[in-house]
Amino acid sequence: MKPAKNFYRNLMLPSNMGQYGNEIISMIKGEARYYSDSLKKALQEEFNYTDYIKKINSKVYGIYGDRGQKGYVNRISDLCLDDNIVAKINFRFVENSCHMPMIENHEMLADIIESILAE
């Protein structure tokens, strides 16, 4: 929703990079030609979509990878969101994954999505 702290700035866990990294990095590099330098910078550093969260009157879910640190106490504060935004979001964390939970831990991601749909 907006730039987070370093805890969230990794593509995959090192163990998963060994298995999937070359393919994922190759895919990202192949798509990079479609992004201008200013767009890349905006996507990494300058975006802020929290106004959309403020306007939503329905349930909002945030699904994040836990970066292999299930009990990390600052996982919410490291998202750099204001308290009023945090209060509107029901956070779910996919264990042992980062930005690619659909690859790193697809079973748990599917369970989380299923539980959301069942609510």
C-alpha positions in Angstrom: 0.0 0.0 0.0 3.0 2.2 0.6 6.8 1.6 0.9 7.6 -0.6 3.9 10.7 -1.1 5.9 13.5 -3.5 5.0 11.8 -6.5 6.6 9.5 -6.5 3.5 12.1 -5.8 0.9 13.0 -9.3 -0.3 11.6 -11.3 -3.2 11.9 -14.8 -1.7 13.5 -16.6 1.1 17.1 -17.7 0.3 16.0 -21.4 0.3 13.4 -20.7 -2.3 15.7 -18.4 -4.3 17.8 -21.5 -4.8 15.0 -23.5 -6.2 12.9 -20.8 -8.1 15.2 -17.7 -8.2 16.7 -18.0 -11.7 13.3 -18.5 -13.3 11.6 -15.6 -11.4 14.5 -13.2 -11.9 14.6 -14.0 -15.6 10.8 -13.3 -15.8 11.2 -10.0 -14.0 14.1 -8.9 -16.2 12.1 -9.8 -19.3 9.3 -7.6 -18.1 11.6 -4.7 -17.0 11.9 -3.3 -20.5 8.2 -2.3 -20.3 8.9 -0.1 -17.2 10.4 3.4 -17.4 13.0 4.3 -14.8 10.5 6.7 -13.2 7.8 4.1 -13.1 10.2 1.6 -11.4 11.1 4.2 -8.8 7.5 5.0 -8.2 6.6 1.4 -7.8 9.4 0.9 -5.3 9.5 4.2 -3.4 6.8 6.7 -4.2 3.5 4.9 -4.1 0.8 5.4 -1.5 -2.5 3.7 -1.9 -3.8 4.2 1.6 -6.4 6.7 0.5 -8.2 3.8 -1.2 -8.3 1.9 2.1 -9.8 5.0 3.9 -12.6 5.1 1.4 -13.5 1.4 1.5 -16.6 0.4 3.6 -16.1 -3.3 3.3 -13.7 -5.8 4.8 -10.1 -5.4 3.7 -7.6 -8.2 3.9 -3.8 -7.9 3.7 -1.9 -11.0 2.9 1.8 -10.9 3.4 4.7 -13.4 3.6 6.2 -13.7 7.1 9.7 -13.8 5.7 10.4 -17.0 7.7 9.9 -15.1 11.0 6.6 -16.3 12.3 6.8 -14.4 15.6 8.4 -11.1 14.3 6.8 -8.5 16.6 7.2 -5.5 14.2 5.6 -7.1 11.2 2.7 -4.7 11.3 4.6 -1.6 12.2 7.2 -2.3 9.5 4.5 -1.8 6.9 4.7 1.9 7.8 0.9 2.4 7.8 -1.0 4.8 10.0 -3.0 3.4 12.9 -6.3 4.2 11.2 -5.3 2.2 8.1 -4.0 -0.8 10.2 -7.3 -0.8 12.0 -9.3 -1.4 8.8 -7.2 -4.3 7.6 -7.4 -7.9 8.6 -3.9 -9.1 8.2 -3.0 -12.7 7.3 0.6 -14.0 7.1 1.8 -16.8 4.9 4.5 -18.7 6.6 7.9 -19.1 5.0 7.3 -16.8 2.1 8.0 -13.3 1.0 6.6 -11.6 -2.2 5.9 -14.9 -3.9 3.6 -16.9 -1.5 1.9 -18.4 -4.6 5.3 -20.1 -5.3 6.9 -20.4 -1.8 3.9 -21.7 0.2 1.0 -22.1 -2.1 -0.8 -24.5 0.2 -1.0 -22.0 3.1 -1.9 -19.2 0.7 -4.8 -21.2 -0.7 -5.9 -22.0 2.9 -5.9 -18.3 3.8 -7.8 -17.4 0.7 -10.3 -20.1 1.3 -10.8 -19.0 4.9 -11.5 -15.4 3.7 -14.0 -16.6 1.2 -15.8 -18.7 3.8 -16.3 -15.7 6.1 
